């Protein structure tokens, strides 16, 4: 079974909804839980690096879902993982905690008391995780030649 043909038949709207749902999962589990871990356990550099790699692999898999599964050589895999690490690897909330722990810079999100954790997760996933996943997908589409460059014939 050719997975590229299978993924290519899924409508774009369904793929975007799936990416948003995956960004909710990413924000809640991958970003939110790490934030609580840093607050409770302190900064662990090796764990943080492994965490960034884990987020990059997640973004790579999501981008493969949207773009379709294509067989690639190891240089494409390395390039895709480095790109995913640069665009999606560093989580937003844990980055603010690193700033607070290392430099004493405090960035607080003012939230009214009636906002639930579910509402925060949905909003933050839409504002932070989803755009970065879409940016990764657009850049990968450009690199694979599916979006023509301006002026290139």
Backbone as a ProteinNet text record, in pm:
[ID]
protein_1_A
[PRIMARY]
XXXXXXXXXXXXXXXXXXXXXXXXXXXXXXXXXXXXXXXXXXXXXXXXXXXXXXXXXXXXXXXXXXXXXXXXXXXXXXXXXXXXXXXXXXXXXXXXXXXXXXXXXXXXXXXXXXXXXXXXXXXXXXXXXXXXXXXXXXXXXXXXXXXXXXXXX
[TERTIARY]
84.7	0	88.8	60.9	137.8	77.6	149.1	96.5	87.9	174.2	169.1	37.6	-9.6	-138.5	-253	-242.2	-346.7	-356.1	-243.5	-243.3	-278.6	-247.4	-278.9	-428.2	-505.8	-649.5	-727.6	-663.6	-731.5	-744.6	-865.9	-883.5	-799.8	-762	-676.7	-742	-871.2	-940.6	-930.4	-944.1	-932	-789.9	-691.4	-552.4	-526.6	-581.3	-563.3	-630.2	-747.6	-814.5	-731.5	-677.5	-593.6	-467.4	-406.8	-287.8	-322.5	-438.7	-479.1	-503.3	-568.9	-590.9	-458.3	-365.6	-233.9	-157.2	-180.6	-114.7	-170.6	-298	-355.7	-287	-273	-204.2	-60.1	4.6	143.2	156.1	68	77.1	50.1	-52.8	-89.6	12.8	50.4	140.8	286.4	326.9	468.5	514.8	432	475.8	431.1	304.2	251.5	311.7	323.4	377.9	525.5	600	740	750.3	662	662.8	644.3	548.8	528.7	649.4	713.6	832.9	948.4	965.6	1073.1	1044.3	918.4	882.8	908.2	873.7	889.3	1032.3	1097.1	1225.1	1347	1330	1444.8	1488.9	1590.5	1638.8	1738.3	1709.4	1796.4	1837.6	1961.7	2001.6	1990	2029.3	2022.5	1876.8	1793.1	1651.2	1587	1628.9	1574.1	1613.5	1737	1782.6	1707.1	1690.5	1613.4	1468.2	1416.1	1279.8	1265.5	1361.9	1359.1	1365.3	1446.5	1454.3	1320.9	1255.7	1126.6	1021.5	1022.1	928.3	957.4	1084.8	1120.9	1071.8	1084.8	1035.8	884	815.4	670	632.6	699	669.5	701.3	809.2	845.3	734.8	682.9	577.6	448.5	414.6	295	311.5	427.9	449.4	445.7	493	483.7	338.7	256.4	114.1	49.3	79	15.4	69.7	200.5	260.8	250.6	221.3	219.6	349	341.9	459.5	538.2	658.2	742.3	872.1	921.4	1047.9	1159	1242.6	1350.5	1480.7	1590.5	1719.2	1757.1	1868.3	1906.3	1939.4	1986.9	2015.8	1886.2	1778.4	1648.6	1596.2	1614.2	1568.2	1642.7	1773.5	1850.9	1809.3	1793.3	1751.2	1612.8	1520.4	1385.9	1385.8	1465.5	1470.7	1536.3	1641.1	1704	1607.6	1538.1	1439.1	1326.6	1279.6	1175	1226	1351.8	1408.9	1419.4	1457	1470.4	1335	1235.8	1105.6	1016.7	1014.6	916.3	978.6	1108.3	1171.2	1161.7	1180.5	1181.3	1038	989.7	854	846.5	734.7	717.5	716.2	634	621.5	748.9	812.6	935.1	1046.8	1041.9	1140.5	1126.2	1003.2	982.6	1031.7	1019.1	1069.9	1222.5	1285.5	1431.7	1478.3	1407.8	1441.7	1428.2	1321.9	1300.1	1407.4	1441.1	1539.3	1681	1719.7	1858	1882.1	1787.9	1811.5	1719.3	1621.8	1528.1	1423.9	1411.3	1310.6	1178.8	1075.8	945.9	848.5	791.2	687.9	561.8	461.9	338.3	226.3	140.3	23.1	-95.2	-146.5	-258.8	-386.3	-441	-562.4	-668.9	-790.1	-898	-919.8	-972.9	-987.3	-1088.3	-1176.7	-1279.3	-1235	-1112.5	-1062.6	-1011.3	-1060.4	-1019.6	-891.1	-830.8	-708.1	-735.6	-856.8	-892.8	-901.5	-959.4	-966.1	-826.8	-742.4	-604.3	-531.8	-551.2	-485.8	-531.5	-660.9	-712.8	-660.8	-658.8	-614	-462.8	-385.5	-240.1	-195.9	-266.4	-234.2	-259.3	-366.8	-398.2	-297.8	-250.2	-159.6	-13.5	31.5	174.2	210.1	141.6	181.8	137.2	11.8	-44.1	30.8	57.1	130.5	271.3	337.2	472.2	467.7	366.2	352.3	321.2	233.3	200.6	323.4	401.2	523.7	620.3	635.8	722.5	672.2	542.8	486	506.2	484.7	501.7	647.8	740.6	883.4	923.2	873.4	905.9	846	725.2	664.7	750.1	799.7	885.6	1015.3	1075.9	1202	1185.3	1068.7	1045.4	994.8	981.5	943.3	795.2	711.3	567	511.3	587.8	550.2	659.9	627.8	733.4	782.8	910.2	969.7	933	925	890.7	1002.1	966.4	1060.9	1136	1116.2	1184.5	1099.1	1161.2	1084.8	1137.6
-118.4	0	124.1	216.4	339.2	444.2	476.6	571.1	712.6	749.9	884	906.3	805.2	817.1	822.4	743.4	743.3	878.2	933.6	1063.1	1175.9	1159.3	1261.2	1275	1170.7	1174.3	1237.7	1261.6	1324	1473.3	1530.3	1673.7	1761.2	1879	1970.5	2015.6	2039.7	2082.4	1976.4	1852.1	1742.4	1737.6	1757.6	1758	1873.9	1992.6	2107.3	2084.4	2025	1992.4	1891.6	1792.9	1693.6	1757.4	1851.2	1919.6	2002.8	2069.7	2146.9	2055.1	1943.5	1848.8	1794.2	1766.7	1721.1	1832.2	1957	2067.5	2084.4	2051.8	2052.7	1948.1	1828.9	1721.2	1761.4	1819	1861.7	1966.1	2063.9	2168	2111.6	2032	1982.2	1883.9	1787.7	1683.7	1725.6	1767.8	1792.9	1924.8	2028.8	2158.4	2181.8	2160.8	2186.3	2097.4	1970	1877.4	1905	1942.1	1976.8	2103	2198.2	2321.1	2289	2202.1	2162.9	2085.9	2005.8	1933.2	2025.6	2131.2	2227.4	2304.9	2342.2	2415.1	2329.2	2201.8	2112.8	2062.6	2023.1	1955.7	2038.3	2155.9	2237.1	2207.3	2276.1	2265.7	2150.7	2055.7	1942.3	1952.6	1994	2019.1	1897	1780.8	1661	1625.1	1630.8	1603.5	1704.5	1829.8	1934.8	1912.1	1871.3	1843.2	1723.3	1618.8	1503	1541.7	1630.7	1677.5	1754.3	1838	1911.7	1814	1712	1609.5	1536.6	1505.8	1438.2	1525	1655.9	1746.3	1754.2	1751.3	1756.6	1631.3	1516.4	1392.1	1397.5	1449.5	1465.3	1555.6	1669.5	1762.1	1698.4	1621.3	1551.7	1453.8	1378.7	1281.5	1351	1461.7	1536.3	1592	1644.9	1699.8	1589.7	1471.7	1360.7	1320.1	1329.7	1299.3	1396.6	1524.2	1624.6	1620.7	1610.1	1612.6	1479.8	1375.6	1243	1172.9	1045.5	967.6	939.3	992.6	963.9	904.3	809.7	747.4	849.4	865.8	962.7	898.8	955.8	905	967.5	926.4	970.3	1119.1	1178.8	1322.3	1402.3	1356.5	1422.7	1409.5	1294.5	1273.4	1364.8	1374.8	1464.7	1609.8	1649.7	1786.9	1814.8	1720.8	1739.8	1746.2	1664.4	1667.2	1794.6	1841.3	1967.5	2083.3	2083.9	2187.4	2183.5	2064.7	2050.4	2094.4	2066.1	2105.7	2257.6	2323.4	2468.9	2538.9	2487.2	2554	2513.3	2385.3	2335.6	2279.5	2262	2191.1	2257.9	2388.7	2456.8	2491.2	2437.4	2468.6	2609.1	2675.7	2814.6	2828.6	2751.9	2769.7	2732.4	2626	2588.4	2688.1	2751.8	2854.9	2972.9	3010.6	3118.8	3079.5	2952.7	2906.3	2905.8	2874.1	2879.2	3023.4	3117.1	3258.2	3298.3	3248.7	3282.3	3219.5	3094.2	3024.8	3077.7	3106.1	3146.6	3295.6	3377.2	3521	3602.4	3540	3611.3	3690.3	3665.5	3734.3	3659.5	3729.7	3666.6	3713.5	3616.7	3644.3	3574.6	3652.7	3594.4	3615.9	3517	3527.5	3567.1	3688.1	3730.1	3657.6	3578.2	3503.4	3537	3557.1	3577.9	3451	3463.4	3346.1	3243.5	3280.3	3187.6	3103.7	3120.2	3044.8	2909.2	2803.5	2669	2628.3	2521.4	2470.8	2420.8	2372.5	2326.7	2444.9	2554.8	2672.9	2727.8	2729.7	2775.9	2685.6	2555.3	2460.8	2481.8	2499.2	2519.3	2649.2	2754.7	2884.3	2884.2	2833.1	2832.4	2740.5	2629.8	2542.9	2614.2	2692.9	2767.5	2880.3	2943.3	3057.4	3018	2909.7	2877.9	2749.8	2641.6	2514.9	2504.6	2534.2	2519.8	2603.8	2733.8	2811	2757.4	2707.2	2653.8	2524.3	2439.8	2318.9	2353.9	2452.6	2494.2	2554.9	2634.9	2692	2581.9	2480.1	2367.7	2299.3	2278.7	2211.6	2295.9	2426.4	2514.4	2516.2	2524.6	2525.7	2392.9	2282.1	2152.1	2139	2189.4	2186.4	2266.6	2381.8	2464.4	2390.6	2326.2	2254.9	2135.5	2069.5	1954.7	1994.8	2126.9	2173.8	2172.6	2156	2156.3	2298.2	2395.9	2536.3	2602.9	2653.6	2713.3	2844.3	2868.8	2993.9	3106.1	3227.1	3342.5	3367.3	3377.8	3409.9	3290.4	3171.1	3051.5	2990.7	2961.8	2903	2769.4
0	0	0	-88.9	-100	-6.6	100.2	199.3	145.6	50.9	-5.7	-79.4	-152.4	-219.5	-119.2	-13.2	89	158.3	202.3	269.5	173	46	-52.9	-79.2	-50.2	-74.3	40.4	153.5	266.4	237.1	250.2	221.8	316.1	265	340.7	470.7	469.8	591.2	700.5	664.5	761.8	816.8	729.9	775	871.4	842	931.2	1066.3	1065.8	1192.3	1270.3	1201.3	1268.7	1325.8	1251.7	1302.3	1425.2	1424.2	1542.1	1661.7	1640.2	1750.7	1803.6	1714.1	1758.3	1828.8	1789.6	1859.8	2000.5	2020.3	2155.2	2241.3	2185.7	2258.6	2287.1	2187.7	2204.9	2314.1	2314	2415.8	2554.7	2568.5	2700.6	2756.1	2674.9	2724.5	2712.6	2593.3	2571.3	2631.1	2627.8	2676.8	2820.5	2847.7	2982	3088.4	3058.8	3159.3	3186.4	3082.6	3106.1	3191	3165.5	3243.1	3391.3	3422.2	3561.3	3614.3	3528.7	3571	3602.2	3524	3550.5	3677.6	3697.7	3818.8	3941.8	3934.4	4049.9	4067.1	3958.8	3970.8	3937.3	3884.5	3846.2	3704.3	3660.9	3523.8	3511.1	3422	3393.4	3246.5	3216.9	3077.5	2985.7	3032.2	2947.6	2918.9	3020.8	3001.3	2907.5	2918.8	2833.4	2687.5	2662.1	2525.5	2468.2	2548.3	2501.9	2474.7	2554.9	2536.2	2405	2371.8	2245.1	2127.6	2139.4	2034.8	2021.1	2133.7	2130.5	2061	2089.3	2022.7	1873.2	1835.6	1693.5	1620.8	1682.8	1622.1	1607.3	1708.5	1700.4	1582.6	1568.9	1458.8	1323.8	1317.8	1194.7	1153.7	1250.5	1220.5	1177.7	1242.4	1202.9	1061.5	1030.1	895.8	790.1	823.7	728.8	705.8	811.5	796	698	711	626.8	484.3	470	337.3	264.2	337.3	278.8	310.5	323.7	359.1	233.1	228.4	112.5	161.3	87	122.6	102.2	202.1	190.5	236.8	189.7	233.5	367.5	421.6	555.8	561.3	451.1	454	463.6	396.7	409.4	551.1	612.3	749.3	846	830.3	916.5	896.6	771.6	743	802	786.1	839.3	991.1	1056.5	1202.9	1254.8	1188.4	1230.4	1209.7	1098.7	1073	1177.1	1208.9	1310.6	1446.9	1475.8	1604.1	1614	1505.4	1506.8	1516.3	1444.9	1440.7	1556.8	1590.4	1686.8	1814	1816.9	1927.7	2062.3	2068.9	2198.3	2237.5	2348.7	2393.4	2452	2431.7	2473.5	2625.6	2694.3	2839	2912.5	2871.9	2940.9	2910.9	2793.9	2762.5	2858.2	2890.5	2986.2	3124.9	3158.9	3288.1	3291.3	3179.6	3172.9	3192	3127.2	3147.1	3293.8	3357.9	3498.2	3586.6	3562.1	3645.5	3626.3	3502.1	3476.8	3493.9	3447.8	3443.6	3532.6	3594.3	3680.4	3603.9	3473.1	3391	3405.3	3449.5	3470.7	3363.4	3291.8	3192.4	3240.5	3275.4	3326.1	3226.1	3216.9	3132.1	3219.4	3204	3288.2	3245.6	3334.4	3305.4	3408.5	3362.4	3459.2	3541	3660.4	3746.6	3696.2	3606	3559.4	3439	3392	3277.4	3324.9	3263	3302.5	3230.5	3277.7	3216.2	3074.3	3050	2916.4	2819.3	2862.3	2776.6	2748.3	2848.9	2828.7	2730.6	2743.2	2653.5	2509.2	2488.4	2352.6	2291.3	2370.2	2320.1	2295.2	2389.9	2374.2	2260.2	2241.5	2128.7	1997.4	1991.2	1870.4	1846.4	1953.4	1938.8	1920.4	1983.9	1983.8	1908.9	1934.6	1874.4	1728.4	1702	1567.8	1463.7	1487.5	1385.6	1358.6	1462	1438.7	1359	1382.6	1301.6	1155.8	1135.9	999.4	931.4	1004	947.7	905.1	986.4	950.6	823.9	814.2	697.4	571.6	581.8	465.2	421	513.7	477.7	414.3	469	408.9	270.2	250.2	115.3	18.6	62.4	-22.7	-54.5	45.9	24	-69.4	-63.6	-151.4	-289	-312.6	-443.8	-472	-371	-393.2	-397.7	-347.5	-358.9	-441.3	-560	-642.7	-583	-597	-550.5	-646.4	-595.4	-676.9	-778.4	-904.7	-1008.8	-1065.7	-1010.5	-1061	-1170.3	-1283.2	-1394.6	-1428.5
[MASK]
+++++++++++++++++++++++++++++++++++++++++++++++++++++++++++++++++++++++++++++++++++++++++++++++++++++++++++++++++++++++++++++++++++++++++++++++++++++++++

